[in-house]
Amino acid sequence: MLEKLETIRENFRELTAKLADPVTIANQGEFQKLARRRAELEPIVEAFEVYRQKLDSLEGARQMLSNEKDPELREMAELEIEHLEPEIEKMGSELKMLLIPKDADDFKNTIIEVRAGTGGEEAALFAAVLYRMYSRYAERQGWKCEMMSMNETGLGGIKEVVFSVQGNGAYGRLKFESGVHRVQRVPETEASGRVHTSAATVAVLPEAEDVDVRFDETELRIDVFRSSGPGGQSVNTTDSAVRVTHIPTGIVISCQDEKSQHKNKAKALRILKARLLDNAKMQQERDRAENRKSQVGSGDRSERIRTYNFPQQRLTDHRIGLTLYRLSEIVEGDIDEVINSLIEADNLRKLSEQEISD
């Protein structure tokens, strides 16, 4: 571990020097890439510096105990050793957690897609609840949300919504939300008070940068059409809506929220790039043949990951067995406890895998 940490410290110093180089500063793309990497390494290097100081102090205390004849000085050395050993052990465990490989996409912005599943209008209303939950969580984090596309039901529900969340670490915090979300509650239209079960699906994609995904314009088919709103009424009288089809994969993206055809096309291409990047990531995982039985971070969007039970005010995340009884606060965007628990479980899994491979 110490050799790995020494290498990281050396890389950190090299990055610091490069970021001060006028050539690097002039190339904003390269500068931002190196600055992001340095920011990732900084907490590891800072923790390592303190860890090394503690190790040096422990070595000094042990030498004093070995060589010193004075009883008082020997007692001081013994007390220092007694204090330092558990502290160093704890710091070593924390450093191991910091050394867990990070997903390269964790610091990126993200595109989130929420779609109503089984359950008709109740499912659409639940999709609207999820959209509001993520939007309010983004506000709490100081992130920016941008609407990409929305298909409403006209009764307050959402058939499908696609939006971007822009902020440092947005994807890393939200990536475990991908999957099937199930809701149990009494619909407002249910006269008998019977609890209904419905579902919505969530896909969380890292937003692709230009260097991540490249495709030829000849691979795209772009159609324009007239926007329409809930119930089919016309939103405008010009062909401003855009449908982009990526011919090799068959992925189809439609955007009509903007009045400008150009803006709708730009948004559609952003979503397309995120989907293509996500496909590439999933293919890489298949190629590595990692048969992950752990559900955290498995990326399997067909599985039910979470249940929201409104009568009991209960949220259960089935992947890690987490149950909380404060659903009202959670659906208003207070989801840090859930996200932190998922990240911690994933880190522990990665640490276990790392120790086995070592």
C-alpha positions in Angstrom: 0.0 0.0 0.0 2.8 2.4 0.8 4.4 1.9 -2.6 1.1 2.7 -4.3 0.7 5.8 -2.1 4.2 7.0 -2.9 3.4 6.7 -6.7 0.2 8.7 -6.2 2.1 11.4 -4.3 4.6 11.6 -7.2 1.8 11.8 -9.8 0.2 14.6 -7.7 3.4 16.6 -7.8 3.7 16.1 -11.5 0.2 17.3 -12.1 0.7 20.3 -9.9 3.7 21.3 -12.0 1.9 20.7 -15.3 -1.0 22.9 -14.1 1.4 25.8 -13.5 2.8 25.4 -17.1 1.6 28.2 -19.4 1.2 25.7 -22.2 -1.2 23.7 -20.2 -3.1 26.8 -19.0 -3.6 27.9 -22.6 -5.2 24.5 -23.5 -8.4 24.8 -21.4 -9.6 21.3 -22.2 -6.3 19.7 -21.1 -6.1 22.1 -18.1 -9.6 21.0 -16.8 -8.8 17.4 -17.3 -5.6 17.6 -15.3 -7.2 19.8 -12.6 -10.0 17.2 -12.2 -7.4 14.4 -11.8 -5.4 16.5 -9.3 -8.6 17.2 -7.3 -9.2 13.4 -7.1 -5.7 12.7 -5.8 -5.5 15.6 -3.3 -7.5 14.0 -0.4 -5.4 10.8 -0.8 -2.1 12.7 -0.7 -3.1 14.9 2.3 -4.2 11.8 4.2 -1.0 10.0 3.3 1.2 12.9 4.5 -0.5 12.7 7.9 -0.2 8.9 7.9 3.6 9.1 7.2 4.1 11.6 10.0 2.3 9.2 12.4 4.4 6.3 11.3 7.6 8.4 11.8 6.4 9.3 15.3 5.7 5.7 16.1 9.1 4.6 14.9 10.7 7.3 17.0 8.8 6.2 20.1 9.8 2.6 19.6 13.4 3.5 19.3 13.2 5.6 22.5 11.6 2.6 24.3 14.4 0.3 23.0 17.3 2.6 23.8 16.2 4.8 26.7 17.1 3.8 30.3 15.2 6.7 32.1 11.9 5.3 33.5 10.0 8.5 32.9 11.1 8.7 29.3 10.3 5.0 28.8 6.8 5.6 30.2 6.3 8.5 27.8 7.4 6.4 24.9 5.0 3.6 26.0 2.1 6.0 26.2 2.8 7.5 22.8 3.0 4.0 21.3 -0.3 3.1 23.0 -1.9 6.2 21.5 -0.4 6.0 18.0 -0.9 2.3 17.1 -4.8 2.3 17.0 -4.7 5.8 15.4 -2.4 4.5 12.6 -4.5 1.4 12.2 -7.6 3.5 11.7 -5.9 5.8 9.2 -4.6 2.8 7.3 -8.2 1.5 6.9 -9.3 5.0 5.7 -6.5 5.2 3.2 -7.5 1.8 1.8 -11.0 3.2 1.2 -9.5 6.2 -0.5 -7.5 3.9 -2.8 -10.5 2.2 -4.1 -10.6 2.8 -7.9 -13.0 5.6 -8.7 -15.3 5.4 -11.7 -13.9 7.8 -14.3 -17.3 9.2 -14.9 -18.2 9.9 -11.2 -17.3 13.6 -11.5 -19.3 14.2 -14.6 -22.7 15.8 -15.1 -25.5 13.3 -15.5 -28.7 12.8 -17.7 -31.6 11.2 -15.9 -34.5 9.5 -17.6 -37.7 8.7 -15.6 -40.5 6.7 -17.2 -43.9 5.6 -15.9 -44.1 1.8 -15.8 -47.0 -0.5 -15.0 -49.9 1.2 -13.2 -51.4 3.6 -15.7 -52.1 7.1 -14.4 -50.9 6.2 -10.9 -47.5 5.2 -12.4 -47.3 8.5 -14.2 -48.1 10.4 -11.0 -45.3 8.4 -9.3 -42.9 9.3 -12.1 -43.7 12.9 -11.4 -42.9 12.3 -7.7 -39.5 10.9 -8.6 -38.7 13.8 -10.9 -39.5 16.3 -8.2 -37.4 14.3 -5.7 -34.3 14.4 -7.9 -34.9 18.0 -8.8 -35.1 19.0 -5.2 -32.1 16.9 -4.2 -30.1 18.7 -7.0 -31.2 22.1 -5.5 -29.9 21.0 -2.1 -26.6 20.1 -3.6 -26.3 23.5 -5.4 -26.5 21.7 -8.8 -28.3 23.0 -11.9 -31.2 21.1 -13.6 -32.0 21.5 -17.2 -35.1 20.0 -18.9 -34.3 18.0 -22.0 -37.7 16.5 -22.8 -41.0 15.9 -21.0 -44.2 14.0 -21.9 -47.0 14.8 -19.5 -50.4 13.2 -19.0 -52.4 16.3 -18.4 -53.5 15.1 -15.0 -50.2 16.0 -13.2 -48.4 12.8 -14.2 -45.4 12.3 -16.4 -45.1 9.5 -19.0 -41.5 10.3 -19.6 -39.0 13.0 -18.6 -35.4 13.5 -19.5 -33.3 16.1 -17.7 -29.7 16.9 -17.0 -28.1 17.5 -13.6 -25.0 19.7 -13.8 -22.6 19.8 -10.9 -19.4 18.3 -9.6 -19.9 14.6 -8.8 -23.5 14.5 -9.9 -23.2 11.2 -11.7 -21.2 9.6 -8.9 -23.9 10.5 -6.3 -26.9 9.6 -8.4 -25.7 6.5 -10.5 -27.2 4.0 -8.1 -30.7 5.3 -8.8 -30.9 3.3 -12.0 -33.5 0.6 -11.9 -37.2 -0.1 -11.2 -38.8 2.0 -8.4 -42.0 0.5 -7.0 -44.7 2.5 -5.2 -47.4 1.3 -2.8 -50.1 3.9 -2.0 -53.8 4.7 -2.2 -54.6 6.6 -5.4 -56.7 9.8 -5.0 -59.2 8.2 -7.3 -59.6 5.1 -5.2 -62.8 5.3 -3.3 -62.4 2.1 -1.3 -59.0 3.1 0.1 -57.3 0.1 -1.4 -53.5 0.3 -1.8 -52.3 0.0 -5.4 -48.8 -1.0 -6.6 -47.3 0.7 -9.6 -43.8 1.4 -10.9 -41.5 3.7 -12.7 -38.1 3.1 -14.2 -35.0 5.4 -13.8 -31.9 5.5 -16.0 -28.9 7.6 -14.8 -26.4 8.2 -17.5 -23.0 10.1 -17.3 -23.2 13.0 -19.7 -20.7 12.4 -22.5 -18.0 14.8 -23.4 -17.0 15.2 -27.0 -13.9 13.1 -26.4 -15.9 10.3 -25.0 -18.2 9.6 -27.9 -17.7 10.2 -31.6 -20.0 9.3 -34.5 -20.3 10.2 -38.1 -23.1 12.5 -39.2 -23.9 10.0 -41.9 -25.0 7.6 -39.0 -27.8 9.9 -38.1 -31.3 10.4 -39.5 -32.8 13.7 -38.4 -36.5 14.3 -38.8 -38.4 17.4 -37.9 -42.1 17.6 -37.0 -44.6 19.9 -35.3 -44.6 19.9 -31.5 -47.7 18.8 -29.6 -48.7 18.8 -26.0 -50.9 16.7 -23.7 -54.0 15.5 -25.4 -52.5 16.3 -28.9 -53.1 20.1 -28.9 -50.6 22.0 -30.9 -47.9 23.8 -29.0 -46.7 25.8 -32.0 -47.2 25.9 -35.7 -43.7 25.4 -36.9 -41.7 22.2 -37.4 -39.4 22.8 -34.4 -39.5 19.4 -32.8 -36.6 17.1 -33.7 -36.3 13.3 -33.8 -32.7 11.9 -34.1 -32.2 8.3 -35.0 -28.8 6.7 -34.6 -28.9 4.2 -37.4 -26.2 1.7 -36.2 -27.9 1.2 -32.8 -31.5 2.1 -33.5 -31.5 4.6 -30.6 -34.2 7.2 -31.2 -34.3 10.6 -29.3 -37.1 13.1 -29.7 -37.0 16.7 -28.3 -39.7 19.3 -28.6 -39.6 21.5 -25.5 -37.7 24.3 -27.1 -39.3 26.6 -29.8 -36.0 26.5 -31.7 -35.3 23.5 -34.0 -31.6 24.1 -33.5 -31.9 23.9 -29.7 -34.0 20.8 -29.8 -31.5 19.1 -32.0 -28.6 20.1 -29.7 -30.5 18.6 -26.7 -31.3 15.4 -28.6 -27.6 15.0 -29.5 -26.6 15.4 -25.9 -29.0 12.6 -24.8 -27.8 10.4 -27.7 -24.2 10.8 -26.7 -25.0 9.9 -23.1 -26.9 6.8 -24.2 -24.0 5.7 -26.5 -21.5 6.2 -23.7 -23.7 4.2 -21.4 -23.9 1.4 -24.0 -20.2 1.4 -24.3 -19.7 1.2 -20.5 -22.1 -1.7 -20.3 -20.4 -3.5 -23.1 -17.0 -3.1 -21.4 -18.5 -4.7 -18.3 -19.7 -7.6 -20.3 -16.4 -7.9 -22.0 -14.6 -8.1 -18.6 -17.0 -10.9 -17.8 -17.6 -9.5 -14.3 -20.5 -11.5 -13.0 -21.4 -9.3 -10.2 -23.9 -10.9 -7.8 -24.0 -7.8 -5.7 -26.9 -5.7 -6.8 -25.3 -2.4 -5.9 -24.0 -0.8 -9.0 -24.9 -3.8 -11.1 -26.5 -1.6 -13.8 -29.4 -4.0 -14.2 -32.3 -1.7 -14.8 -34.8 -4.5 -15.0 -34.6 -5.3 -11.3 -36.8 -3.7 -8.6 -34.3 -1.7 -6.6 -36.6 0.2 -4.2 -40.1 0.3 -2.7 -41.9 3.5 -1.6 -44.7 2.5 0.8 -46.7 5.7 1.5 -49.3 4.2 4.1 -46.3 3.1 6.3 -44.1 6.1 5.4 -41.5 3.4 4.5 -38.7 3.4 2.0 -36.9 0.1 1.4 -33.8 -0.3 -0.8 -33.7 -4.0 -1.6 -30.1 -4.1 -2.8 -28.6 -3.3 0.7 -31.6 -4.1 2.9 -31.9 -0.5 4.0 -35.3 0.6 5.5 -36.2 4.1 6.5 -39.5 5.4 8.0 -39.5 9.0 6.8 -40.8 8.8 3.3 -42.3 12.3 3.3 -38.9 13.9 3.7 -37.2 11.6 1.2 -39.6 12.4 -1.6 -38.9 16.0 -1.0 -35.3 15.5 -1.9 -33.7 14.5 1.5 -32.1 11.4 0.0 -28.4 11.8 1.2 -28.8 9.0 3.8 -29.9 6.5 1.1 -27.2 7.6 -1.4 -24.5 7.5 1.3 -25.5 4.0 2.3 -25.4 2.8 -1.3 -21.9 4.3 -1.9 -20.6 2.8 1.3 -21.9 -0.6 0.4 -20.3 -0.4 -3.0 -17.0 0.8 -1.6 -16.9 -2.2 0.8 -17.6 -4.5 -2.1 -14.8 -3.0 -4.1 -12.4 -3.1 -1.1 -13.2 -6.8 -0.7 -12.6 -7.5 -4.3 -9.4 -5.5 -4.2 -8.1 -7.5 -1.2 -8.9 -10.8 -2.9 -7.0 -9.7 -6.1 -4.0 -8.5 -4.0 
